[in-house]
Amino acid sequence: MSATRLPGTPRLLRALNDRAALELLLERGPLTRARLGELTGLSKVTASQLVERLEERGLVTRVGEQAGGRGPNAQLYAVRPGSAHVVGVDVGPERVVAACADITGAVLGRVEQSTRDTDDPVGVVHNAVVQAASSAGAELATVRRVVLGTPGLVDPGTGDITFAFNLPRWHRGLLAALREDLQIPVLFENDVNLAAVAEAQSGAAQGVGDFALIWVGAGLGLAIMLNGRLHHGSTGAAGEIGYLPVPGVPIPRDVSRRAKPAFQQLAAADAVCAVGREHGFDATTAAGTVRAAIEAGTAGGPFLDELARRLALGVAGTCVVLDPPLVVLAGEVGQAGGAALAERVQHEVAAITLVKPRVVTTGLTEEPVLHGALRIALDAVRDEVFGSTVG
């Protein structure tokens, strides 16, 4: 029986080769045609045809020459930065920060706006996106994706916000309104989840497929990464660790009445400041309290021990279910605590459970939510742009 030829196979192979070449140019570029051929395993002729095809489609451009031996210098090629742009947005109760990056991931523009004097979330996001693109020198038509990080729940089915404690005007229906207004694909994602994406990309969780990130700040949040993918849960509530029932504080029976959840009462920023005052550290912020205790040396030990015991309840509750090899402490408290706090939490978790995850402080110091938003946007746009070169 003769073999059946799969329809479209040459086209599929071209698409795969194009994608591989574009990824190599992003990772290692600029490269010559010959070097691209070597790295992809393609012949010189096929590699030249590939480069010509990508150049014609505006995805690759010549950026210089590589001096060689005999004969003319070889042309160097790179991904054309302006072939597409993305915008990441970090939405908080008092401000919105937006950044615009080109398809190579280079951040070209950033804007910041207050949200305190407006009740129009669509207008706020519209202005932030337009101004971020403008500050990057990008035409709005080249922006292929907008990803917004927000506190609260995002419905995995619809992609819409279902609950945002600190953003009462952000509600169901906002996603459709933003898409209609901007005429650009828009995606919502929980802010702590985006911080975990950034941590996996360039922080303390690089190369780790399974880990948990616990955000300790004004609120408490948890992101769960399993096999390199975010776990959202059936309603998007996976990671709402502030609601974890823990001993030592009252457990509210009706969370819809905005009573402060149990674990949040025990370990969020207000509690950190209160415990700090009890130990003689009266800073104006939770991060300042933690830093003051660390700077105090042995005198700060009792406060850090108490904070670690509190945080360990949430970390242990997470780890006895998921058993991840790594836990990252992030947010203002996690970052301020550094190794002194992380090591104490690691020791306490090992003391009260059967699991012994490594606990480390975040490897990111600036705007992890924003960088996570840009990363998700870039991944989606590269899939679209790089996956349609032979369409």
N, C-alpha and C positions, 0 to 999 in steps of 0.2 A: 504494500500500500504506500503510495507516494505521500510525502509530507505535505500538510496543508499550510500554505503561507498565511501568516496573520496579516489582515488588512491594516495598513497604516504603520507597519513596523518601522520602515525607514524614517518616517516622520517622527515616531516616538523616539528612536535612537538619536535623531538630530536634536530633539528637545532635551533629552537627557544629557547629551554632550554639551549643549549650550548652557544648561543649568550648572553643570560641573565647572565649565570654564568661567562663568560669571562668579561663582563662589570662590574659585581660585584667585581671580583678579581682585575680589574684595579682601581676601585673606592675605595674599602675597604680593599683589600687584605693585607697580606696573610690571608687565611681562611681555616678552616678545612672542611672536607666533610660534617660533621654534620651541621656546620654553613651555608654552601652553600645550603644544603637541606632546612634549616629553611627559608633562605632569598628568595629562589626560589619557596618554597611551594612544593618541591619534597620529595618523601619518601627517607629514608636512602639508600635503595637498588638502586633506580633510580639515586640518587645523586652520589653514589659510581661508578655506571656504567658510568655516565657522566664524572667524573673526570678521570677514567681509559681511556676513549675514547680520552679525550683531552690530556692526558699524552702520549698516544701512538702516537698521531699526532704531538707531539713536541711543543704543545702550552702552556702546563702547566707543572710546575716542582715542586718538593718538596723542600721547603726552610727551614725546621726546624720542631720543635715539640712544641706542646702546652701542658704544664703540666696540668693534671686534677686531678681528685680524684682517685678512685680505677681504677685499670687496667692500661694498657700501655698508654703512652702519645699519643695524636692524632697528626697525620701528618698535617703540614701546607702547603698549596699549593698557588702558585702565577703564573701569566702569565709569560711565559719564555721570558725574554726581547729580546733575540737574534733571536726569531722566524721570525722577519722581521724588516727592517729598512727603513727609509725615509730620503730624503735630501730636505731641503728648501734652496732656493737661492734668495738673494736680489741683483738685478742688477741695478747699477747706472751708470751715465756717466763717473765716474772716478774709480770705484772699484766694485768688486763682492765679496759678503760675502756668504759663504755656511755653513750650519750646518747639522749634521747627528744625528738623534734621533732613539732610538729603539721603538718597538711597544708600550711600556708603556708611551712614551712621554719624556723619559729622554734624554736630549741633551748630547751626548758623545763626539762630536768633532766639531770644528769650524775652518774655514780657511778664509783668506782674500787675495784678489789679485787685483792688479792694472789693469785697462782696458785702460789706456792711450796710451800704446805703442803697441797696437795690432789691427789688422783689421779682426781677426778671431773669431767671437763670438762662434762658435762651439767648437773651441779649448779651449777658456776661460772657458766655462761651463763644458766641459769634465774634464779639470784639476781640477776645483773647486769641482766637484762631487766626483771624484776619491780621491782627497786629503782629503775631508771631511770624506768620508767613512774610509779611512786609519787612519786618526787621531782618529776616533771613535773605531778603532779596529774591524771594520765590513768588511766582505767579500762583494765585489761589487755585487755578486750574490744574497745577501740577501736584497739589496736595491730594494724595490717594487714600489717606486714612487718618482719622482723628480718634485717639484713645484717651478716655477720661478716667482718672482714678478718683474714686469717691469713698468716703466712709460709709459703712452700712452694707446692705444686702443687694445683690444683683441677681435677678431671676435667670437661672441657666437656660430656661426654655425661651424666654422672650428677649433676654438681654437688657431688660428695663430695670430701673431702680425700684425696689419694693419697700425699702426702709432705710432712711438715713437720719440717724438720731440728731446730728448737729446741723442738718440742712433741711428744715421743714418744708421749704418750697421746691425741693427736688423730689419728684414723685413719678408714679406710673404715667406713661404718655409722653414723658420728656424726651425719650430716645427718638420717637417718631418726629416730634417737633424739631429736634436738632437736625435730624437727617433732612427734613423738608427745608429747613432754613438754610443749611450750609450746602446742600446738594453734594455731600461727600459722605462716604460710609463712616459711621460713628459707632464706637464700641465703648460701653461702660465696663469697668472692672473694679473690684474692691481694692482700696489703696494698699492694704497690707499684702494682698496677693501680688500686687505689682512690685512692692519692695522685695518680695521673695524672688521674683523673676530677675530683678536687678542683682540680687545677691548671688543667684546661680550664674549669672552672666559674668560678673566682674568683682564679686565680693568674696565672703568667707565660705560660700558653698560651691565654688567652682569645681566641676567634675564630680559632684555628689548628686546622685539621682534621687535619693530619698532624704528629706530633711524637713524639719519644722522650724519656722521663724516666728518668734513671739515678740510682738511690738508692745513696748511698755512706755506709755506717754500719758496724755490726758485721758485716753482710754486704753483698753487692752485689746489686742487682736492677735490672731494666729493664722498663718498661712501654712498649708500642707502641700509639699511637693512629693509625689510618688512616681517613680520611674521617669523623672524629668517632666512631669505634667502636674499642673495645679489640680487639686481636688476641691471641687466646689460644693459637693453635696447635692441632694435632690432639690432643695429650695434655695441654694446659695448661702445657707447659714453655716456651712462648715467653717470652723475657725472663730466663731463668735465666743471666744473663751471667757470674755468678761462675765458671761451668764453661767459659768461653771459653778455649781453649788459647792462651797467649801466651808469647812468648820471655822468658827471664830467670828463670824459676822451673820447678821440676819439674812435669811434667804427670802426675797420678795415673792409673793404668790401671784402677782399680776404685773408682769413686765410691761404690759401695754399702758400702764399708768405712769410710766417713766420713772419708776423707782430704780435707784441705782442697783445694778446686778451685783451678786454676792462677791465674786472674785474681783470685780472692779473696785468694790469698797475696800478690799484688802490690799490691793497691790498697784492700783493706778496712781497717777501723779499726786492727787490730793492726799492719798494715804501715805505716799512716800514722804511728802513734806511734813505730815503730822508725826510720823515715826521719827523723822529727823529732828523735829523740835524736842521730842521726848529725850533725845540723846544729845541735845545741845547744839544742833546744827540748824540754824534758822535762816536758810537761804530763801529767796523769793520764788525759786523754781525747783522742781523735782531734780532736774539735771544738776543744778547748782548745789543742792543738798548732797547728792551723791558725790560730786567732785570734792566738796568740802570735807566729807568723811574720808575720802581716799587720801587727800592732802594731809589730813590729821594723823596719818600713820596708825599706830596701834590704838590710839584713842577712837578712831573711827570704826574699829573692828566690830564692836557690838552692834552698831547700827547696820553695817553691811551684812552681818550674820542674820539679823532679824529680817532684813529685806530679802535675803537669799532664801530663808525659810518660807517666806510668803510666796515668792515667785515659784519656788520648787513645787508647791501644791499644784499649780497650773501646769508646769512642765511635766510633773510626774503623771498627772491625769491624762495628759496627751500621750506620753511615751509608753505607758503600760498598755495602751490600745494600739498605737501605731508602731512602736519599737523602732524609731528611726535611729540611724547611727550618729546623727548630728542635730543639734538644736542651736539656732542663732538667736541671740538676744539683740533686738533692734529697738528703734524709737529713742527718744531723748534719754530715758533712764538706762536702757541697754547699752547705748553708745557711751554714756558718761561713766558707767560702771566698769567698762573695760574688762581686763582679765581678772581683776580683783573680785568683781561680782560674779562673772561667769564661772570661775573656779569654785566659788562657794556654792553656787546653784548646782553645779555638776556633782559636788560632794554630797549635798543634801539629797538630791534625787537618788543617787546610788544608795544612800543610807535608808531610804523609806520605800524603795521598790526593788524589784528583781532586775530591772533594766539599768544600763549604765551608758547612756548616750554621752558623747562628747559635747560639751556646752562651750560656745565661743561667742565673743562679741562680734557685732557686724563689721564687715570689712569696708563698708561704704560710709562716707562722712557727709556727702552732699546730695540732697534731693533724690533719694532712692525711688520714691513713687514716680516722679517725673521720668527718671531713666528707665524704669520698668515699663511705663506707658509707651515710651519711644521704642523700646525693644519689641514689644508685642506688635506695635504698628509696623515696624520694619519687617518683622518676620512675615506678616500677612501680605505686605506690599511686594516683598521680594518673591513670594510664592506666585503672586499674580503676574508680575512683570517678567520674572525669569522663566515662568512656566508657559508663557505665550509667545515665545520667540519664533515659532514656526507656524503660528495660527494664520 
